[in-house]
Amino acid sequence: MRWIPAFAGMTGIAILSLGFVAVASAQNAPARHVAAAKPAPAKKPAPAPAPAPQPAQAAPPAQKGPAPDLAFGAFQRGYYITAFALATGRAANTNDAKSMTLLGELYANGLGIPQDDAKAASWYRLAAARGDANAMFALAMFDLQGRGEPRNRADSAKWLAAAAKLGHPIAAYDLALLYIEGELFPRDFPRAAELLRQAADGGNPQAQYALGTLYKDGRGVPRDMKEAVHLFALAALGDQTDAEVEYGIALFNGDGVERNQPLATELFRKAALKGNPIAQDRLALILAHGVGTKADPIEAAKWHLIAKAAGDTDIDLDVFVSQLDATARATAEQRAEPWVAFIKQAIAARTAAQAQQQQAPGANAPAPAEAKK
């Protein structure tokens, strides 16, 4: 999983300007002597008016807030060598945890410097010891993937728990998956629901979808289809494909939400284009019968053939395609062919990868529950 830390404290630099007061010196006019036939006492000259004082320049108010993180700013712009230099200085001079996490990120991904998992883990540990949740999450991922040292799911779970306690949403999501899985911890759906709620409230679409399924099935929480649909809708806005399918099904059937078959059709189409076989099958049914949109037999047959290649079978659609005339069926097959070829290649590659994994040492170890990006 590619992870980029989310650093806080990005504010503008407070620039203080000094105001200078110009002080004018008072000037006294000289006394005048009046010539007269009779000597008369000299009049005292009137005092010259003092010049108006010039107003002082007021200094602009200082901006409040933490100093800007220049290292992370350079990192965001792709100036990795600059980011490395700034973060190194800040870590050495102030023991700044975020700078240490940034150094771990640079070493972990070889950005501007040679990739080095051991150094990355070392910086992450220094930052985690100072309470940085992003560093804790990074260490959890390292332990899951066996980077820097042997793979250790138990240590990964500890780091996930520590990061989740500090409010890290993806750590809370991953930890919830472990409670649902029931291998490292006893299976605990109520605890999983609590963690998923934390991650969902933090805006994580995967957590929103997962929590929605718990509400839909009544596992760990009371069954509540309206809340489930609400969560599916939020996750669909976050481009979560499975949530698009679930939200589409609810809209199509009017389950927990007002029926809206045209919108359901668009959600199925969006998920179908991203390769979801269930959405492809649903879209094929809609196009075959013209419910929620105009009927299109050829497109219906195309999507059915694609979904079938991915393993989603539908007897009714098999019959529908078999009853098309030869020209329409050939057109559908031609449109589906690029998809079908890609699916076959993907299945072959996955099968080969699984065979290679089974032959590798430690192949019987449980698979990690990593956060989806």
C-alpha positions in Angstrom: 0.0 0.0 0.0 1.3 3.4 -1.0 1.0 5.7 2.0 1.6 9.4 2.2 1.5 11.0 5.6 -1.1 13.7 6.4 0.8 16.3 8.3 -0.9 19.1 10.1 0.2 22.7 10.8 0.4 24.1 7.3 0.0 27.8 7.8 1.4 30.9 6.3 4.6 32.6 7.6 3.9 35.4 9.9 5.9 38.4 8.7 6.3 41.2 11.2 7.1 44.7 9.9 8.5 47.3 12.3 6.9 50.6 12.5 9.1 53.6 12.7 8.0 56.9 14.4 9.4 60.0 12.8 9.9 62.6 15.5 9.9 66.2 14.3 11.8 68.7 16.3 10.0 71.9 17.2 11.5 75.0 15.6 11.2 78.4 17.4 10.9 81.5 15.2 13.5 84.3 16.0 12.3 87.5 17.9 11.6 90.6 15.7 12.7 94.1 16.8 10.4 97.0 15.8 12.1 100.4 15.1 10.1 103.3 16.4 10.6 107.1 17.1 10.2 106.4 20.8 11.8 103.4 22.2 9.1 101.0 23.3 9.5 97.8 25.1 10.1 94.9 22.7 7.1 92.6 22.2 7.6 89.0 23.0 7.3 87.0 19.9 4.4 84.6 19.7 5.6 81.0 19.9 5.7 79.3 16.6 3.2 76.4 16.3 4.7 73.0 16.8 4.6 70.8 13.7 2.0 68.1 13.8 3.4 64.8 14.9 3.7 62.2 12.1 1.7 59.1 12.9 3.6 55.9 13.6 3.3 53.1 11.2 1.3 50.3 12.8 2.8 46.9 12.6 0.4 44.3 11.1 -0.9 41.8 13.6 1.1 38.7 13.8 -0.5 35.6 12.4 -1.4 33.0 15.0 -0.8 29.3 14.7 2.0 26.9 14.3 5.0 27.6 12.0 4.7 26.2 8.5 6.1 22.8 7.8 8.5 23.7 5.0 9.8 20.2 4.7 6.4 18.8 4.0 5.7 21.7 1.6 8.8 20.7 -0.4 7.7 17.0 -0.3 4.3 17.9 -1.7 5.9 19.7 -4.6 8.2 16.8 -5.4 11.4 18.5 -4.1 12.4 15.4 -2.2 16.1 16.3 -1.7 15.1 19.6 -0.2 12.4 17.9 1.9 15.1 15.5 3.2 17.5 18.2 4.1 14.8 20.3 5.9 13.3 17.3 7.7 16.8 16.1 8.8 17.6 19.5 10.3 14.3 19.8 12.0 14.4 16.3 13.4 17.9 16.8 14.8 17.3 20.3 16.2 13.8 20.0 17.6 13.1 16.2 17.8 10.0 16.9 15.6 8.0 13.7 15.2 6.4 14.7 11.9 9.8 15.4 10.3 10.9 11.9 11.5 7.8 10.4 9.9 8.6 12.3 6.7 12.1 10.9 6.7 10.7 7.4 7.1 8.4 8.0 4.1 11.3 9.2 1.9 13.4 6.2 2.8 10.5 3.8 2.5 9.8 4.9 -1.1 13.2 5.9 -2.3 12.2 9.5 -2.9 15.3 11.7 -3.5 17.4 9.2 -1.6 18.2 5.4 -2.0 15.3 3.2 -0.8 16.1 1.7 2.6 13.4 -0.1 4.7 15.7 -0.5 7.7 16.3 3.3 7.9 12.6 4.0 7.2 11.5 1.7 10.1 14.1 3.4 12.4 12.7 6.8 11.7 9.1 5.6 12.0 9.9 4.1 15.4 11.4 7.4 16.6 8.3 9.3 15.5 6.0 6.7 16.9 7.7 6.9 20.3 6.9 10.6 20.2 3.2 9.9 19.6 2.8 10.3 15.8 -0.2 8.3 14.5 1.0 8.3 10.9 4.3 6.7 12.0 2.4 4.0 14.0 0.3 3.2 11.0 3.3 3.0 8.7 4.9 0.5 11.1 1.8 -1.5 11.1 2.0 -1.8 7.3 5.7 -2.6 7.5 4.9 -5.5 9.9 2.1 -6.7 7.7 4.3 -6.7 4.6 7.5 -7.9 6.2 9.4 -4.8 5.3 12.5 -4.0 7.3 12.2 -7.1 9.4 10.2 -10.4 9.3 6.4 -10.2 8.9 4.6 -10.0 12.2 0.8 -9.6 12.3 0.7 -9.4 16.1 3.0 -6.4 16.2 1.0 -4.9 13.3 -2.2 -5.2 15.3 -0.5 -3.5 18.2 0.5 -0.5 16.1 -2.9 -0.4 14.5 -4.5 -0.2 17.9 -2.1 2.6 19.0 -2.8 4.6 15.8 -6.5 4.0 16.0 -6.6 5.2 19.6 -5.1 8.5 18.4 -7.8 8.9 15.8 -6.1 7.5 12.6 -9.1 6.5 10.4 -7.4 3.9 8.2 -5.8 2.2 11.2 -9.3 2.0 12.9 -10.6 0.4 9.6 -7.8 -2.2 9.4 -8.2 -3.0 13.1 -11.9 -3.5 12.6 -11.2 -6.0 9.9 -9.1 -8.0 12.3 -12.0 -8.2 14.8 -14.3 -9.3 12.0 -11.7 -11.9 10.8 -11.4 -13.4 14.2 -7.8 -14.8 14.0 -5.6 -12.5 15.9 -8.4 -11.5 18.2 -11.7 -13.2 19.1 -14.3 -12.2 16.6 -16.1 -9.2 17.9 -18.7 -7.5 15.7 -19.7 -4.8 18.2 -16.0 -3.7 18.6 -15.6 -3.8 14.9 -18.6 -1.6 14.4 -17.2 0.9 16.9 -13.9 1.1 15.0 -15.7 1.3 11.6 -17.8 4.1 13.0 -14.6 6.0 14.0 -13.1 5.5 10.5 -16.4 6.2 8.7 -16.8 9.5 10.6 -13.2 10.3 9.6 -14.4 10.1 5.9 -13.0 6.7 4.9 -15.2 5.3 2.1 -14.2 1.6 2.8 -15.2 2.0 6.4 -18.5 3.6 5.4 -19.3 0.7 3.1 -18.2 -2.0 5.7 -20.3 -0.4 8.5 -23.2 -0.2 6.1 -23.0 -3.9 5.5 -23.1 -4.4 9.3 -26.3 -2.3 9.6 -27.8 -4.1 6.6 -27.2 -7.5 8.2 -27.6 -6.5 11.9 -24.2 -7.7 12.9 -22.7 -5.9 15.9 -25.4 -3.2 15.6 -29.2 -3.2 15.3 -30.4 -3.9 11.8 -31.2 -0.5 10.2 -31.6 -0.4 6.5 -32.0 3.4 6.4 -28.6 3.8 8.1 -27.1 1.2 5.9 -28.3 3.0 2.8 -27.1 6.3 4.2 -23.6 4.9 4.7 -23.6 3.3 1.2 -24.5 6.6 -0.3 -21.6 8.3 1.5 -19.2 5.6 0.4 -20.5 5.8 -3.2 -19.7 9.5 -3.2 -16.2 8.5 -2.2 -16.0 6.3 -5.4 -16.3 3.0 -3.5 -17.4 0.5 -6.1 -19.1 -2.0 -3.9 -21.0 0.8 -2.2 -22.2 2.0 -5.6 -23.6 -1.4 -6.2 -25.3 -1.7 -2.8 -26.7 1.8 -3.1 -27.9 1.1 -6.6 -29.7 -2.1 -5.5 -31.4 -0.1 -2.6 -32.5 2.6 -5.0 -33.8 0.2 -7.6 -35.9 -1.7 -5.0 -36.8 1.3 -2.9 -35.3 -0.5 0.2 -34.5 2.0 3.0 -34.7 4.9 0.5 -37.2 6.3 -2.0 -37.1 4.3 -5.3 -35.1 5.9 -8.0 -34.4 3.4 -10.8 -32.8 5.8 -13.3 -30.2 6.8 -10.7 -29.8 3.1 -9.8 -29.1 2.4 -13.5 -26.4 5.1 -13.6 -24.7 3.7 -10.5 -24.7 0.2 -12.0 -23.2 1.6 -15.2 -20.5 3.4 -13.3 -19.6 0.3 -11.3 -19.8 -1.9 -14.4 -17.3 0.3 -16.2 -14.9 -0.2 -13.3 -15.2 -4.0 -13.8 -17.7 -5.1 -11.1 -19.4 -8.3 -12.3 -22.5 -7.8 -10.1 -23.1 -4.3 -11.5 -22.5 -5.7 -15.0 -25.1 -8.3 -14.4 -27.7 -5.9 -13.0 -27.1 -3.5 -15.8 -27.6 -6.3 -18.3 -31.0 -7.1 -16.7 -32.1 -3.5 -16.8 -31.1 -3.1 -20.4 -32.7 -6.3 -21.4 -36.1 -5.4 -19.9 -36.0 -1.6 -20.2 -36.6 -0.9 -16.6 -35.3 2.5 -15.5 -33.9 3.2 -18.9 -34.5 2.5 -22.5 -34.1 -1.2 -23.5 -31.0 -2.1 -25.5 -30.8 -5.8 -26.2 -27.3 -5.7 -27.7 -25.8 -3.8 -24.8 -27.6 -6.1 -22.4 -26.0 -9.1 -24.1 -22.6 -7.5 -24.1 -22.7 -6.8 -20.3 -24.0 -10.3 -19.6 -21.1 -11.9 -21.6 -18.6 -9.7 -19.7 -20.1 -10.6 -16.3 -20.2 -14.2 -17.2 -16.5 -14.2 -18.1 -15.8 -12.9 -14.6 -17.8 -15.7 -13.1 -21.2 -14.1 -12.5 -23.8 -16.4 -14.0 -27.5 -15.6 -14.8 -29.7 -18.3 -16.4 -32.4 -15.8 -17.4 -29.8 -13.7 -19.3 -28.4 -16.9 -20.9 -31.8 -17.5 -22.3 -32.2 -13.9 -23.4 -28.9 -13.9 -25.3 -29.7 -17.3 -27.0 -33.0 -15.8 -28.3 -31.3 -12.9 -30.1 -30.9 -13.1 -33.8 -27.4 -14.1 -35.1 -26.5 -10.5 -36.1 -27.4 -9.0 -32.8 -25.6 -11.7 -30.9 -22.4 -11.4 -33.0 -22.4 -7.6 -32.4 -22.7 -8.1 -28.7 -19.9 -10.6 -28.7 -17.7 -8.2 -30.7 -18.3 -5.4 -28.2 -17.6 -7.7 -25.3 -14.4 -9.3 -26.7 -11.9 -6.7 -25.4 -13.4 -7.0 -21.9 -13.5 -10.8 -22.0 -9.8 -11.0 -23.2 -8.7 -8.7 -20.4 -10.6 -10.7 -17.8 -9.1 -13.9 -19.0 -5.6 -12.4 -18.8 -6.3 -11.1 -15.3 -7.6 -14.5 -14.1 -4.5 -16.2 -15.5 -2.1 -13.8 -13.8 -3.9 -14.1 -10.5 -3.8 -17.9 -10.7 -0.1 -17.8 -11.4 0.5 -15.4 -8.5 -1.4 -17.7 -6.2 0.6 -20.7 -7.2 3.8 -18.8 -6.7 2.7 -17.7 -3.2 1.8 -21.2 -2.2 5.3 -22.3 -3.1 6.9 -19.5 -1.1 8.1 -19.9 2.5 5.3 -19.2 5.0 2.7 -19.7 2.4 0.2 -21.0 5.0 0.3 -17.8 7.1 -3.0 -15.9 7.1 -3.2 -13.1 4.6 -2.9 -9.6 5.9 -6.0 -7.3 6.1 -4.5 -4.2 4.5 -6.4 -1.0 4.0 -7.6 -0.3 0.5 -6.4 2.9 -1.0 
